[in-house]
């Protein structure tokens, strides 16, 4: 592990990070490993140091195939002997054949023209794609093609063995397929400091091998859907949709990926006019916007009764803010079609003020803050940072409470389900107990102590660069506890959506309750939906907030 005071990268940081990944995953999941996964770890650990480094370099790059002559890493020196070692130990594969897309990726047009000059007559204006097509049409065996390619410098074409197993290790470490070794850098592990939470096999994402295999199957179906979509093959997409509709998901670890797949496929099927399949796929999903889209499908099919029933169900128990708002828009339309009833359209009327400012340099929010300081003791440009930080400090322990599948490694700044509807549901009792505790305590003191306790540990809710102890203390001193609790209640309902949309500025006076949240809008700017939702909520809760419309005036 690096010295936190030293921000320079060690020459072989990538090898150290990969080894740390392997150690962490093995401690958590060794009992789930397949024989190839055990073999990968055994072979890697048996390699000499420099060979380990080269292997990690290759699995971290876009491949899978590489030209030996194009590999160069200053910290490793001459690579031919390391390539020999990796080939001997079964950690590298040597090409027996190459698909055309790999030829196009590995070689320039000039190199291909030179290699196949004895087989083809190539015109100077021929595009690379035409040249590749002509090469593909040659009656050559794979070995002959490779001999022609290697003739100029007798280089080897190699690929790292075990890529599938490495991807599996990365999935087990990160808990998703989005992150990989390219993101796993020393600054994340050695410089940043992370909160210490429990990691044990009882709380892991995949309780048994069948759960991991189910997740990988769902991922493969997602990949297949993307391929068919890109290839423009709607008939095959229908076959895949029927396969997904007939399948069952058993383990919670697969649900998020499965629900996203159902939503994505259903939306494509909608566009192709396959409304029945789309409706049934949405019905298999428990993730927004599945119910909203089902309501829209019912509306398009003029099933007014079904659409009304579904919208009322959504409004009675919404999954998120976006779903509730969508149902509120759809319901009046379908009711009007069903029985002619009309509901007056809601008109927002927010507290507003006009600011006449002289054009200057810098963001309009900072200019407005300077102007407002004439009437307030202090004005801070905080956007979403302040309220998110206060939430993070107030609920730090609940955010980092271990629940199954939430934490996969020691380097997470939030649990993996932080912005999902499951975050609140899976911690219902803990969050309710914390809210009850906060109602009976001095919140300002709690926030001050939390700041000192957790700074500068990593938490995605708290941006230590923008929030300091003085700001936390000033805000907690002036904002009434009841207002903070109301704001936190709404944030907990939908953390993913309700962490945005807060006003730009907070203006603070001297006494409790003497403050105002101010959204700044420059000429031509408009309120976003997330901002409107917060402003409506502030009105309902009696929280002081206003919109400041800026108009430029000449000096």
DAMO-V941628 format. One record per run of one state. SS is the DSSP state (@ for helix, = for strand, . for the rest). FROM is the first residue (numbers start at 1). TO is the last residue. If there is no record, write none. Layout:
BEGIN
ss = [SS/SS]
from = [FROM/FROM]
to = [TO/TO]
END
This chain:
BEGIN
ss = [./@/./@/./@/./=/@/./@/./=/./@/./@/./@/./@/./=/./@/./@/./=/./@/./@/./@/./@/./@/./@/./@/./@/./=/./@/./=/./@/./@/./@/./@/./@/./=/./@/./@/./@/./=/./=/./@/./=/.]
from = [1/13/33/35/47/49/60/65/68/71/80/89/92/95/100/107/109/116/128/137/142/151/157/161/163/175/186/192/194/195/201/204/209/232/234/247/252/272/275/284/290/301/304/317/321/340/352/358/364/373/378/382/385/395/396/400/422/427/428/440/443/455/458/459/469/479/481/494/495/499/505/509/515/522/529/542/545/553]
to = [12/32/34/46/48/59/64/67/70/79/88/91/94/99/106/108/115/127/136/141/150/156/160/162/174/185/191/193/194/200/203/208/231/233/246/251/271/274/283/289/300/303/316/320/339/351/357/363/372/377/381/384/394/395/399/421/426/427/439/442/454/457/458/468/478/480/493/494/498/504/508/514/521/528/541/544/552/555]
END
